[in-house]
Amino acid sequence: MSSEGARITPYRDGPLLVRGPFTLVDQDGAEIEVQQRTIALCRCGRSRRKPFCDGTHKVAGWKADSAAAPPPA
């Protein structure tokens, strides 16, 4: 695994943290301007700043594991 690319970490009951050099684009390929090298992306779907996390998951009581779900049998 290369240490030169972005590192994406799903946080338990929280956002996806993206660290390192990356480009964020929408589904049409338009670049979304980002000033930071670390960002939090919404996983709960309730943020008012989508695709960025605004902490709404805490108020909503949204829950998700940090680990990946096992593949279906």
C-alpha positions in Angstrom: 0.0 0.0 0.0 1.4 3.4 -1.0 1.7 6.2 1.6 1.6 8.8 -1.2 -2.1 8.7 -1.9 -5.2 9.6 0.2 -6.1 7.6 3.3 -9.9 7.2 3.9 -11.0 6.2 7.3 -14.6 5.4 8.2 -15.2 6.6 11.8 -17.6 4.6 14.0 -21.0 6.4 14.1 -19.4 9.2 12.1 -18.0 10.5 8.8 -15.4 9.3 6.4 -12.1 11.1 7.1 -10.0 11.7 4.0 -6.4 12.6 4.6 -3.6 13.4 2.2 -3.5 14.5 -1.4 -6.8 13.9 -3.2 -9.2 15.5 -5.7 -12.9 15.6 -4.9 -15.3 15.5 -7.8 -19.1 15.3 -8.2 -20.8 12.7 -10.2 -20.5 14.8 -13.4 -16.8 15.1 -12.9 -16.8 18.8 -11.7 -14.1 19.4 -9.1 -15.3 20.4 -5.7 -12.9 22.9 -4.2 -11.3 21.8 -1.0 -8.8 23.9 0.9 -7.7 21.4 3.5 -5.6 18.2 3.3 -8.0 16.5 5.7 -11.8 16.5 5.2 -14.8 14.7 6.7 -17.4 13.4 4.3 -21.0 12.7 5.4 -22.1 9.1 5.7 -25.5 9.6 7.4 -27.1 11.7 4.6 -28.4 14.4 6.9 -25.6 17.0 6.7 -26.6 20.5 5.5 -23.1 20.8 4.0 -23.1 17.7 1.8 -20.8 16.1 0.8 -19.1 17.4 3.9 -20.0 16.3 7.5 -21.5 18.9 9.8 -21.9 16.7 12.9 -25.7 16.2 12.3 -25.1 12.4 12.7 -24.6 13.0 16.5 -28.0 14.7 16.9 -29.7 12.2 14.7 -28.3 9.2 16.7 -27.0 7.7 13.4 -24.9 4.5 13.9 -22.5 2.7 11.7 -19.4 0.5 12.3 -15.9 1.5 11.4 -15.1 -1.9 9.9 -16.3 -3.1 6.5 -19.4 -5.3 6.5 -18.7 -8.9 5.5 -19.6 -9.9 1.9 -23.0 -11.6 1.5 -22.8 -15.4 1.6 
